[in-house]
Amino acid sequence: MIVSTTNSIEGKTITRYHGIVTGEAILGTNIFKDFLAGIRDIVGGRSGAYEKSLREAREIALDELRAEAASLGANAIIGVDIDYENISAGGNSSMLMVSASGTAVQLD
């Protein structure tokens, strides 16, 4: 399935619009990851644990997006937008939320 952030696919004609599709993923982080990320913020550098969690959440959201589009009979999704949020769950824990949305279409 073609998944694109653009509103058209070069060389292809949209023959049918199936509607908006969405996918979401919410993953909990733990105090250990939060602690290590805090140290990285102080001393600089990248947080591998958070990067891995974000990649995982993004793939889950895109997989859900593809599954919903396929269930509608679409063979592509255009205009895809991916949003990231950090949701505080109280205390020392937080949740990472990734949502993806787009338009499911049929291409020739």
C-alpha positions as CSV (number, residue, x, y, z in Angstrom):
1,M,0.0,0.0,0.0
2,I,1.3,3.4,-0.9
3,V,1.4,5.8,2.0
4,S,2.3,9.4,1.2
5,T,2.3,12.8,2.9
6,T,1.5,14.4,-0.5
7,N,-2.1,14.9,-1.8
8,S,-1.5,13.0,-5.1
9,I,0.8,10.3,-6.4
10,E,2.8,11.1,-9.5
11,G,1.7,9.1,-12.5
12,K,-1.4,7.7,-10.7
13,T,-5.0,8.8,-10.9
14,I,-7.3,8.7,-7.9
15,T,-10.4,6.9,-8.9
16,R,-12.2,6.8,-5.6
17,Y,-12.0,8.5,-2.2
18,H,-12.8,6.2,0.7
19,G,-12.5,8.8,3.5
20,I,-10.3,9.7,6.4
21,V,-8.5,7.0,8.2
22,T,-6.6,7.2,11.5
23,G,-4.2,5.2,13.6
24,E,-3.0,5.8,17.1
25,A,-0.5,4.3,19.5
26,I,0.1,5.2,23.1
27,L,3.1,3.7,24.8
28,G,4.1,4.1,28.4
29,T,7.6,5.0,29.4
30,N,9.1,4.0,32.6
31,I,10.9,5.9,35.3
32,F,14.2,4.4,34.3
33,K,13.9,5.7,30.7
34,D,12.7,9.1,32.0
35,F,15.7,9.3,34.4
36,L,18.2,8.5,31.6
37,A,16.5,11.0,29.3
38,G,16.8,13.6,32.0
39,I,20.5,13.0,32.3
40,R,20.8,13.3,28.5
41,D,19.0,16.6,28.7
42,I,21.6,17.9,31.2
43,V,24.8,16.6,29.6
44,G,23.6,16.6,26.0
45,G,23.2,13.8,23.6
46,R,20.4,11.7,22.2
47,S,18.1,9.5,24.2
48,G,18.1,6.1,22.4
49,A,15.4,4.7,24.6
50,Y,12.9,7.5,23.7
51,E,13.9,7.3,20.0
52,K,13.2,3.6,20.0
53,S,9.8,4.1,21.7
54,L,8.9,6.9,19.2
55,R,9.8,4.6,16.2
56,E,7.8,1.8,17.6
57,A,4.8,4.0,18.3
58,R,5.0,5.5,14.8
59,E,5.1,2.1,13.2
60,I,2.1,0.9,15.2
61,A,0.1,4.0,14.2
62,L,1.0,3.6,10.5
63,D,0.1,-0.1,10.6
64,E,-3.3,0.8,12.1
65,L,-3.7,3.4,9.4
66,R,-2.9,0.9,6.6
67,A,-5.2,-1.7,8.1
68,E,-8.2,0.7,8.3
69,A,-7.6,1.8,4.7
70,A,-7.3,-1.8,3.5
71,S,-10.6,-2.6,5.2
72,L,-12.3,0.1,3.1
73,G,-10.8,-1.3,-0.1
74,A,-8.2,1.4,-0.6
75,N,-4.8,0.8,-2.1
76,A,-3.2,4.0,-1.0
77,I,-3.3,6.7,1.7
78,I,-2.6,10.3,0.8
79,G,-2.1,13.5,2.8
80,V,-0.7,11.6,5.8
81,D,0.0,13.6,8.9
82,I,1.8,12.2,11.9
83,D,1.6,14.0,15.3
84,Y,3.5,13.3,18.5
85,E,2.5,14.1,22.1
86,N,4.0,13.5,25.5
87,I,1.2,12.9,28.0
88,S,2.0,13.2,31.7
89,A,0.4,10.3,33.5
90,G,1.1,11.8,36.9
91,G,4.0,11.1,39.2
92,N,7.2,10.3,37.4
93,S,5.7,8.5,34.4
94,S,4.6,9.7,31.1
95,M,3.0,8.3,27.9
96,L,4.1,8.8,24.3
97,M,1.2,9.2,21.9
98,V,1.6,9.1,18.1
99,S,-1.4,9.6,15.9
100,A,-1.5,9.3,12.1
101,S,-4.3,10.4,9.8
102,G,-4.8,10.6,6.0
103,T,-7.2,10.0,3.2
104,A,-7.8,6.4,1.9
105,V,-8.0,6.3,-1.9
106,Q,-8.1,4.0,-4.8
107,L,-5.4,4.5,-7.4
108,D,-5.5,3.2,-10.9
